[in-house]
Amino acid sequence: MAELLSAPDEAQAVEELHLRGCTDGLPVIVPTRPRVARMILASGMDADLVLGTMGPGHGIATIENVAVAAVMAGCLPDYMPVVVAAVRAIIDPTFDLTEMQATTHCTAPLMIVNGPARQSCGPIASGTGALGPGHRANASIGRALRLTMINIGKARPGVSDMALLGHPGKFTYCLAEDEENSPFPPLHVDLGFKAQDSVVTVVGAEAPHSVIYAGDADDSGSYKILLDLLAMALANAPSNNAILTGGFATVVLNPEHSDVLHRAGLSRQDIASELYERCFLEPETVRRLMSAFAGKNPKRQMAFRSPDQILILQAGGSGLYSMVMPSWCAGTHTNSAVSVKVEADMFCELPDLVS
């Protein structure tokens, strides 16, 4: 059971949570018993159900503890199934949460939501400004995941969270795929799920790197320039993807850029393969810029082990800019992407509870 605290009023309760290091530095909603109970009911699961443990502190993630984080983050009860799925994803050993929490790199869990939960547990924004302010579901769901990492995983800056600088995605980093406007099948379908499934995919990611591309409607081969630019951003020489290699990375195409590649006859798999072939460093570059990683006889260094390590989705507004998110590429499983089905059908009827 979660520890119970007391305070004379909500303002003092918020200050106490700050003093105890239980917040992300921003004000939180006080997780009173009725508020937490309502969030637990929305999950359709028992409060003491154990999802797993969260490193580096190896705290036990129960539904109740996750509900506390969701309340503090400002989530509506409708969001709870997505938060639970995200927690399940990061506690999967494949995600390397303990190592990721403790690394000096700036990685953070990027959440990609697919399927009906984008609406039934939201709406979770996928269009213009999806990773920016103004979208309650995106902001609070991503924030809830971070608060579980702080309060269950016990990640504290400079103590157990050793990121040298971090990035704003460590507050919240959540968006949905723009499935309705994408020319490609939904990401979760290409990952092996059914179209009607709701899925959260979580991958450790740096902050978004902007990729500008204007295109040339009169040049049928100009799409290759877009591929070149995306690859240059994915495996830029100072990045972990280029130097450490073998990790995942994410490409978020805006609708205009998706259309360019689709009209060129490329599927999602084709795009990933094209990017994979372009993401490398020549031996001379590794030797000159990163001698500590070069070894005695460096060879051409491929950033990825296979095209499957490049996640591609459509989101955002149309225009000049797409985004790529390189990754950390370390940990036992190189901080691999993990996808978990959202159990949104476990909702129950919520009674009217006082706050």
KOLDOVO-683182 format. One line per 5 residues: for each residue x, y, z of C-alpha. Coordinates in nm, 4 decimals, decimal comma. Layout:
<recs>
X/Y/Z ~ ... $
</recs>
This chain:
<recs>
0,0000/0,0000/0,0000 ~ 0,1216/0,3500/-0,0817 ~ 0,2518/0,5565/0,2080 ~ -0,0098/0,7929/0,3519 ~ 0,0917/1,1518/0,4257 $
-0,1064/1,4280/0,5931 ~ -0,1129/1,8058/0,5577 ~ -0,3464/2,0835/0,6766 ~ -0,4430/2,1842/0,3207 ~ -0,3655/2,1165/-0,0453 $
-0,1055/2,3911/-0,0729 ~ 0,0933/2,2458/0,2157 ~ 0,0488/1,8966/0,0733 ~ 0,2054/2,0054/-0,2562 ~ 0,4957/2,1669/-0,0704 $
0,5503/1,8472/0,1288 ~ 0,5659/1,6437/-0,1923 ~ 0,8234/1,8868/-0,3318 ~ 1,0311/1,8656/-0,0125 ~ 1,0287/1,4865/-0,0292 $
1,1523/1,4876/-0,3902 ~ 0,8312/1,3252/-0,5136 ~ 0,7637/1,5701/-0,7969 ~ 0,9235/1,6523/-1,1302 ~ 0,9738/2,0104/-1,0130 $
0,6324/2,1272/-1,1299 ~ 0,3202/2,1566/-0,9113 ~ 0,1187/1,8353/-0,8865 ~ -0,2347/1,7304/-0,8079 ~ -0,2486/1,6009/-0,4507 $
-0,3160/1,2238/-0,4641 ~ -0,5952/1,2047/-0,2067 ~ -0,7533/0,8690/-0,1288 ~ -1,0724/0,9361/-0,3312 ~ -0,8758/1,0578/-0,6338 $
-0,6480/0,7559/-0,6294 ~ -0,9445/0,5227/-0,5760 ~ -1,1155/0,6662/-0,8823 ~ -0,8025/0,6115/-1,0919 ~ -0,7730/0,2518/-0,9687 $
-1,1358/0,1867/-1,0600 ~ -1,0702/0,3235/-1,4081 ~ -0,7949/0,0666/-1,4547 ~ -1,0377/-0,2192/-1,3931 ~ -0,7646/-0,3917/-1,1896 $
-0,7010/-0,4569/-0,8223 ~ -0,5044/-0,1936/-0,6364 ~ -0,2451/-0,4429/-0,5156 ~ -0,1864/-0,6021/-0,8566 ~ 0,1913/-0,6037/-0,9116 $
0,3075/-0,4990/-1,2588 ~ 0,6755/-0,5483/-1,1784 ~ 0,9699/-0,3618/-1,0306 ~ 1,1227/-0,0374/-1,1512 ~ 1,4945/0,0402/-1,1365 $
1,7252/0,1727/-1,0228 ~ 1,5546/0,1656/-0,6817 ~ 1,3651/-0,1542/-0,7680 ~ 1,0396/-0,0245/-0,6233 ~ 0,7282/-0,2355/-0,6746 $
0,4905/-0,0976/-0,9357 ~ 0,1404/-0,1790/-0,8186 ~ -0,1741/-0,0450/-0,9782 ~ -0,2205/0,1758/-0,6714 ~ 0,1290/0,3239/-0,7007 $
0,0792/0,3893/-1,0707 ~ -0,2588/0,5476/-0,9964 ~ -0,0914/0,7833/-0,7491 ~ 0,1472/0,8984/-1,0236 ~ -0,1405/0,9404/-1,2705 $
-0,3320/1,1598/-1,0259 ~ -0,0251/1,3694/-0,9484 ~ 0,0383/1,4198/-1,3218 ~ -0,3127/1,5530/-1,3816 ~ -0,4459/1,2528/-1,5738 $
-0,8146/1,1921/-1,6242 ~ -0,9285/0,8400/-1,5304 ~ -0,9760/0,7701/-1,9027 ~ -0,5985/0,7889/-1,9460 ~ -0,5167/0,5203/-1,6911 $
-0,5070/0,2190/-1,9309 ~ -0,2447/0,3926/-2,1454 ~ -0,0353/0,4803/-1,8391 ~ -0,0498/0,1180/-1,7195 ~ 0,0541/-0,0110/-2,0620 $
0,3472/0,2317/-2,0703 ~ 0,4609/0,1144/-1,7258 ~ 0,4405/-0,2470/-1,8418 ~ 0,6561/-0,1544/-2,1413 ~ 0,9379/0,0128/-1,9501 $
0,9591/-0,2602/-1,6844 ~ 1,0061/-0,5210/-1,9562 ~ 1,3726/-0,6261/-1,9187 ~ 1,4237/-0,5546/-2,2891 ~ 1,3824/-0,1834/-2,2200 $
1,6816/-0,1736/-1,9790 ~ 1,5088/0,0724/-1,7456 ~ 1,7587/0,0465/-1,4596 ~ 2,0533/0,1241/-1,6841 ~ 1,8627/0,3947/-1,8697 $
1,7638/0,5702/-1,5477 ~ 2,1246/0,5768/-1,4300 ~ 2,3059/0,6686/-1,7530 ~ 2,4767/1,0025/-1,8111 ~ 2,3098/1,0162/-2,1539 $
2,0024/1,2337/-2,2080 ~ 1,7615/0,9533/-2,3007 ~ 1,3932/0,9508/-2,2015 ~ 1,1003/0,7171/-2,2777 ~ 0,9195/0,8289/-2,5919 $
0,5614/0,6941/-2,5933 ~ 0,3879/0,6256/-2,9259 ~ 0,0177/0,5390/-2,8995 ~ -0,1689/0,3496/-3,1714 ~ -0,5197/0,2154/-3,2163 $
-0,8579/0,3114/-3,0691 ~ -0,7068/0,4197/-2,7368 ~ -0,5895/0,7351/-2,9143 ~ -0,9500/0,8478/-2,8819 ~ -1,1048/0,6347/-2,6064 $
-0,8189/0,7104/-2,3648 ~ -0,7607/1,0643/-2,4819 ~ -0,7848/1,2193/-2,7262 ~ -0,4087/1,1871/-2,7610 ~ -0,2813/1,4392/-3,0126 $
-0,1067/1,3284/-3,3308 ~ -0,1229/1,6420/-3,5428 ~ 0,0257/1,9904/-3,5265 ~ 0,2309/2,0432/-3,2129 ~ 0,1687/1,6923/-3,0811 $
0,4887/1,6963/-2,8749 ~ 0,4343/2,0516/-2,7548 ~ 0,2099/2,2265/-2,5027 ~ -0,1686/2,2418/-2,5121 ~ -0,2565/1,8711/-2,5270 $
-0,3735/1,7498/-2,1881 ~ -0,3651/1,3765/-2,2556 ~ -0,0184/1,3835/-2,4138 ~ 0,1238/1,6014/-2,1379 ~ -0,0261/1,4215/-1,8399 $
0,0171/1,0626/-1,9657 ~ 0,3847/1,1188/-2,0408 ~ 0,4271/1,3006/-1,7108 ~ 0,2625/1,0156/-1,5199 ~ 0,5174/0,7729/-1,6598 $
0,8008/1,0018/-1,5468 ~ 0,6515/1,0297/-1,1969 ~ 0,6451/0,6502/-1,1689 ~ 1,0132/0,6500/-1,2654 ~ 1,0824/0,9072/-0,9935 $
0,8702/0,7674/-0,7113 ~ 0,8661/0,3932/-0,7823 ~ 1,1975/0,3657/-0,9661 ~ 1,3607/0,6170/-0,7284 ~ 1,5437/0,8113/-1,0010 $
1,6758/1,1321/-0,8451 ~ 1,8855/1,3845/-1,0426 ~ 2,2525/1,3644/-0,9548 ~ 2,1985/1,0680/-0,7206 ~ 2,0480/0,7832/-0,9215 $
1,9462/0,9680/-1,2391 ~ 2,2881/1,0656/-1,3699 ~ 2,1951/1,2396/-1,6974 ~ 2,4522/1,5147/-1,7449 ~ 2,1951/1,7585/-1,8783 $
1,8761/1,5707/-1,9664 ~ 1,6170/1,7140/-2,2053 ~ 1,2572/1,8397/-2,1802 ~ 1,1206/1,5003/-2,2852 ~ 1,2109/1,3848/-1,9351 $
0,9070/1,5807/-1,8173 ~ 0,6717/1,4269/-2,0732 ~ 0,7262/1,2627/-2,4133 ~ 0,4046/1,1217/-2,5591 ~ 0,2187/1,1381/-2,8907 $
-0,0156/0,9309/-3,1034 ~ 0,0400/0,8240/-3,4615 ~ -0,1699/1,0115/-3,7178 ~ -0,3195/0,6902/-3,8539 ~ -0,6124/0,8505/-4,0333 $
-0,3940/1,0649/-4,2585 ~ -0,0948/0,8364/-4,2992 ~ -0,0459/0,6572/-4,6321 ~ 0,1169/0,3679/-4,4443 ~ -0,0410/0,0999/-4,2231 $
-0,0454/0,1910/-3,8540 ~ 0,2851/0,1319/-3,6803 ~ 0,1406/-0,1294/-3,4447 ~ 0,0066/-0,3323/-3,7376 ~ 0,3524/-0,3495/-3,8924 $
0,4799/-0,4531/-3,5485 ~ 0,2506/-0,7566/-3,5521 ~ -0,0618/-0,6368/-3,3690 ~ -0,4178/-0,6306/-3,5030 ~ -0,5580/-0,3056/-3,6408 $
-0,8261/-0,2981/-3,3692 ~ -0,5687/-0,3348/-3,0917 ~ -0,4576/-0,0346/-2,8902 ~ -0,0823/-0,0381/-2,8386 ~ 0,1777/0,1714/-2,6614 $
0,5314/0,1541/-2,8009 ~ 0,8038/0,2983/-2,5791 ~ 1,1595/0,3644/-2,6920 ~ 1,4440/0,5484/-2,5199 ~ 1,5055/0,8647/-2,7176 $
1,6951/1,1891/-2,7290 ~ 1,5108/1,5139/-2,7861 ~ 1,3735/1,5537/-3,1416 ~ 1,6241/1,6575/-3,4105 ~ 1,4645/1,8715/-3,6819 $
1,5048/1,7646/-4,0460 ~ 1,4207/2,0302/-4,3055 ~ 1,3248/1,9283/-4,6587 ~ 1,1472/2,1403/-4,9204 ~ 1,1346/1,8942/-5,2092 $
1,1137/1,9437/-5,5819 ~ 0,7880/1,8467/-5,7497 ~ 0,9580/1,8499/-6,0884 ~ 1,2257/1,5991/-5,9865 ~ 1,0908/1,2465/-5,9434 $
1,4099/1,1420/-5,7687 ~ 1,4158/1,4186/-5,5088 ~ 1,2726/1,1816/-5,2472 ~ 1,6232/1,0373/-5,2245 ~ 1,7407/1,3694/-5,0848 $
1,4816/1,3395/-4,8083 ~ 1,6122/0,9925/-4,7271 ~ 1,9684/1,1250/-4,7221 ~ 1,8758/1,4073/-4,4868 ~ 1,6874/1,1784/-4,2489 $
1,9809/0,9377/-4,2423 ~ 2,2284/1,2183/-4,1756 ~ 2,0225/1,3273/-3,8747 ~ 1,9738/0,9706/-3,7472 ~ 2,3410/0,8794/-3,7581 $
2,5176/1,2121/-3,7243 ~ 2,8798/1,1558/-3,6284 ~ 2,8623/1,2671/-3,2609 ~ 2,5524/1,0570/-3,1865 ~ 2,5395/0,7305/-2,9935 $
2,3637/0,5688/-3,2889 ~ 2,6651/0,6361/-3,5096 ~ 2,9392/0,5674/-3,2562 ~ 2,8035/0,3008/-3,0182 ~ 2,5683/0,1557/-3,2867 $
2,3096/-0,1173/-3,2504 ~ 2,0318/0,0812/-3,0834 ~ 1,6847/0,1838/-3,1951 ~ 1,5861/0,5233/-3,3331 ~ 1,2611/0,6937/-3,4294 $
1,1581/0,8848/-3,7405 ~ 0,8478/1,1050/-3,7231 ~ 0,7441/1,2063/-4,0729 ~ 0,5104/1,4976/-4,1237 ~ 0,2216/1,4349/-4,3685 $
0,3931/1,6133/-4,6571 ~ 0,7123/1,4123/-4,6232 ~ 0,5158/1,0884/-4,5830 ~ 0,3397/1,1662/-4,9086 ~ 0,6712/1,2296/-5,0876 $
0,8014/0,8870/-4,9897 ~ 0,4691/0,7133/-5,0527 ~ 0,4406/0,8623/-5,4038 ~ 0,7897/0,7295/-5,4685 ~ 0,6451/0,3817/-5,4147 $
0,8081/0,3184/-5,0774 ~ 0,6456/0,1230/-4,7952 ~ 0,7407/0,1693/-4,4303 ~ 0,9731/-0,1305/-4,4627 ~ 1,1281/0,0171/-4,7791 $
1,1933/0,3474/-4,6029 ~ 1,3552/0,1691/-4,3091 ~ 1,5759/-0,0323/-4,5440 ~ 1,6789/0,2774/-4,7380 ~ 1,7666/0,4599/-4,4166 $
1,9518/0,1584/-4,2794 ~ 2,1776/0,1489/-4,5861 ~ 2,2488/0,5213/-4,5541 ~ 2,3227/0,5251/-4,1792 ~ 2,6948/0,4610/-4,1496 $
3,0271/0,6257/-4,0799 ~ 3,3369/0,5690/-4,2895 ~ 3,6448/0,4379/-4,1030 ~ 3,8308/0,7638/-4,1585 ~ 3,5513/0,9609/-3,9912 $
3,5469/0,7352/-3,6863 ~ 3,9252/0,7447/-3,6586 ~ 3,9425/1,1244/-3,6948 ~ 3,6497/1,2305/-3,4790 ~ 3,6127/0,9469/-3,2281 $
3,9541/0,7884/-3,1839 ~ 3,8568/0,6452/-2,8437 ~ 3,5983/0,4275/-3,0202 ~ 3,7902/0,3529/-3,3393 ~ 4,0033/0,0553/-3,2404 $
4,3151/-0,0376/-3,4362 ~ 4,1517/-0,1093/-3,7715 ~ 3,8072/0,0528/-3,7941 ~ 3,5752/-0,0560/-4,0710 ~ 3,2658/0,1088/-4,2143 $
3,0409/0,1408/-3,9114 ~ 2,6679/0,0729/-3,9606 ~ 2,4480/0,2581/-3,7113 ~ 2,1857/-0,0171/-3,6900 ~ 2,1918/-0,3964/-3,6877 $
1,8877/-0,4118/-3,9160 ~ 1,6139/-0,1898/-4,0632 ~ 1,3813/-0,3180/-3,7894 ~ 1,5597/-0,0918/-3,5427 ~ 1,4246/0,2191/-3,7143 $
1,0698/0,3047/-3,6026 ~ 0,8788/0,5148/-3,8563 ~ 0,5470/0,6897/-3,7990 ~ 0,3523/0,9903/-3,9229 ~ 0,2608/1,2752/-3,6905 $
0,2602/1,6537/-3,6788 ~ 0,1456/1,9176/-3,9241 ~ 0,2409/1,9443/-4,2919 ~ 0,5357/2,1588/-4,3899 ~ 0,9136/2,1645/-4,4066 $
1,0023/1,9760/-4,0911 ~ 1,0084/1,6133/-3,9876 ~ 1,1833/1,4877/-3,6741 ~ 1,4199/1,2081/-3,5810 ~ 1,5028/1,0858/-3,2328 $
1,8369/0,9071/-3,1969 ~ 1,8775/0,6834/-2,8935 ~ 2,1147/0,5744/-2,6194 ~ 2,2235/0,2372/-2,7727 ~ 2,3445/0,0919/-2,4434 $
2,2265/-0,1457/-2,1724 ~ 2,2048/-0,5222/-2,1961 ~ 1,9417/-0,5003/-2,4704 ~ 2,0591/-0,1666/-2,6155 ~ 1,7496/-0,0041/-2,4619 $
1,5257/-0,1646/-2,7242 ~ 1,1753/-0,0517/-2,8129 ~ 0,8936/-0,2380/-2,6378 ~ 0,5271/-0,2512/-2,7449 ~ 0,2428/-0,3414/-2,5070 $
-0,1270/-0,3811/-2,5773 ~ -0,3535/-0,1393/-2,3908 ~ -0,6198/-0,3189/-2,1888 ~ -0,8778/-0,0466/-2,2452 ~ -1,1661/-0,2951/-2,2376 $
-1,1135/-0,3382/-1,8624 ~ -1,2860/-0,0080/-1,7851 ~ -1,5578/-0,0186/-1,5219 ~ -1,8383/0,2236/-1,4371 ~ -1,7082/0,5005/-1,2137 $
-1,9163/0,6065/-0,9140 ~ -1,9393/0,9718/-0,8153 ~ -1,6618/1,0136/-0,5621 ~ -1,5793/1,3317/-0,3782 ~ -1,2258/1,4630/-0,4192 $
</recs>
